[in-house]
């Protein structure tokens, strides 16, 4: 049986790890991203998602250099994303050591490029990021760092991306991002039951039970960011909680 995964998401702006709250990134958590990633490697996390939220595409090269440095020292699978708007840049993140790439805006604005990446890398390397917020009480997908609505509900968009041939979905409710209220379980559950590919739940975790609720809603993997930075041995403790709750997850470990 495939095990559920615990994922640490690290939001990076200009080489610094930042806290995310409804896609605002004003509070620096770590001035050295390497330190944060090293902790997660030792603290039992299954995967790391590394996201570049620099204000413009000029941060691409610096992010790629960070990724290359990190992957030489990190033995945990890494998914890298942010500002993937050209085929060569997406490919360069893989050549820099990333196991998968996370794509958002290009799924809507440049699906041809996404198809090329799928053909070159295989669907297992492509993670589709779905960000959405509630507009007039209706969930609507947003792209371009959450600034632009595309007028499609997240369940319909997830089905389209599944048909496109992506390998996984990384789901985040912007309204809950950093708000400590847990995942948006209704939309999460609908998407998990609608698609044939793995779904990663992200956004809003404040208690370990929020991770459990995500898995109970159908998520194949659960991810968090802010909470893992502020709790000693956080991912190890989270895994222990999930294991004791009966979740089929890899045993927690500690590496000195």
N, C-alpha and C positions, 0 to 999 in steps of 0.2 A: 504494500500500500504506500502511495506517495505521501510523504510527510508534509505537514504544514510548515511554512517558513516564517522566521522572524527577521525583519529587514530594518536596518537603520538608514534613515534618509538624512543626508547631509547637504544643507543648502549653502552654497558658496557664492560670495560676491567679491570679486577682486582679490581672491586668494584667502579671504576670511570667512569663517563659518558664522552665519547669521541666523537669528531667530525669525521665524515666519509667523505673521498674524494677518490673516485675510490677504495674503500676498504682499504685505508690507514688510520690508526687510531692513529695519533701522537699528536693531540691537545686535551688536557683535557679541557672539558667545565665545569664540576662539579666534585669536589673531593668527594662529597656526593650524591650518586644516590637517596637517600631518598628525598632530597630537591627538585630535579627535578621532581620526581614522584608526590610529594605532590602538587606542583604547577599545574601540569596537571589535577590532581583530582579536584582541586578547579576552574580550568579555563575552564571547560565545555567540555573536551574531552570525546568521546564516549568509546574508548578503548585505551589500551596501549600495544605496542609490546616491549618486553624487550629481547634484544639479547646479548648473551655472545660472545664477540670476543677475549677472552683471547688467548694467543699464543699457548697454548696446553691444553689438557684435564685436567691438574692438577687444573684448575680454576673451575671445575664443582662444587665442594663442597662449595666454597665461593659464587658462583653464586646462588646455591640453598638456602644457608643461607640468602642471600640478598632477594631473592624471597619470602621466608617464612616470613621475617620481613615486607616486603612491603605489602604483601597481608593481613596481620593482620590489617593494617592501611588504606588500599586503598579499596574503594568500586566501582572502575571502573574495568570492565573485563580486565584481563591480559592474553596475549599470551606470552609464554616464549620459547626461542630457543637458539641454539648454542651448539655444541658438543653433540648432542643427537645421540650417536652411540651404545647404549645398551638399551634393553627393560626396564630394571629396572630403569635406569636413567630417561628415558622418563616418566615412571609411577611416579617416585618420584617428578618430577616437578608438576604434577597434585596434588599429595598428599601434596605438599608444598604450594598449593593455586592457582596455575595457572589454568585458565579456559580452555586454549587450549595450544598446543605445536606446535612450528614452526620447521619444518624438512627440511633439504636441502640435504646434501651429502648422507645420508642414503637412500633417495628415489632411488638413482641410485646404490649405493654399497650394500645396505642391504634391498631390498624391502620386504623380508620375515619379518623382524622386524617391518617394517611399517605396514604390514598387521596384525601382532599381536597386534600392538597398536590400529589399527582401530577396531579390534574385541573386544579388552578389553575396549576401551574408547568410541567408536562410532565415525563415520566420522566427526561429528560436532566439535570434539576436535582436529582434525588434519589439520593443515595449511601447505600447501606445498610451500616452498620458491623456486622461480625460479630466479636465477641470470644469467645474460647473458651479453656478450660483443660482439662487432663487430670485426670479424677476417677476413681480406681480404674483407671487406665490407658486410660480411654476419653475421647475428646475430646467435651466438652459445652459448648454455647453458654451464655454468661453475660451478663446485662444489669445495669443499675443500677451502672455503673462497675466491672463485674466481680464484684460482690458476690452476685448472685442467679443461680443455675442455673435454666435453663428445661427441662432434661431432654431436649434435642434435640441431635443431633450436627450439626456445622457443615455437612456436605454436604447433609443433608436440609433444614436451615434455608435454605441458599443456594438450593436448588431452590424452596422455598416463596416466598422473596423475589423470585426471578426471575418466578414466576407472578403475584405481586402486582403487578408492573409497575415495579419500581425500575429506575434507569438503570445503576448500577454497584454493585459490592461492594468494600468496604474491609475486608480480612481481617487479623486480628491474633491471634496466639497469646499469651495472657497469660503463660504460663510462659516464653516466650522474650523477652518485652518487656524490653529493656535488658540482656539477658544475653549479648549478643555472639556468639551461636551461629548466626546466620543464621535464615532463615525455616524454618517447619515445611513442608518441601517436599512431603511425602506428602499432607497435607491440601490444601495449595495446589494441587497437581497434580490431585487428585480434583475439587475445585470448579471449576477452570478448564475441565476436560473435561465437567463436568456441566451448566453453565449456558450461556445464550446471550448473556450481557451481559459487559462488561469487568470484570476482577478486578484490584484493586490489592493488592499484597502489602506488608505492613507488620509491623515488630516483630522486632528481633534483629540488625539489620545492624551489622557491625563492620569488614568488609573489602569492597572493591569487588566481589570475586568473589561475595559473597552476593547482590548486586543481579543479577549475571549469572545466578546459579543460579535466582533467582526468575523471570526472563524465560524461561529454558530450561524451567522447570516449567509455563509457560503463561501467566504473568501478563501482562496488557496494560500494566501500569504497576508500577513499584517505588518504594516510599516508605521513608524513614528519618527519624529525628529526631535522636537524641543525637549520632551520628557527624558530622553536618553542622555541629554547633555547635562542635566541637573541632578542626576541620581547616580551615586557610586555603584559600579558593577550593574548598571541598570538592565542591560540585556540579559545578563545571567539570571537576575531576579525575575525578570519577565518570563523567561523560559521555565524556571522552576514553578511559577504560578500556573502557567499553561499546562505543564506536565501533570501537576497535581490535580488539575481540572479535567484531566482525561484527554487532552489534545495530543494527537500523534505528531510530536515534534522532536527534533534531534535533541539528545541529552545535552544539558548545559555543561560547559567545560570552562576551565580557567587556564590560561597560558601565562606564565611569568615572563 
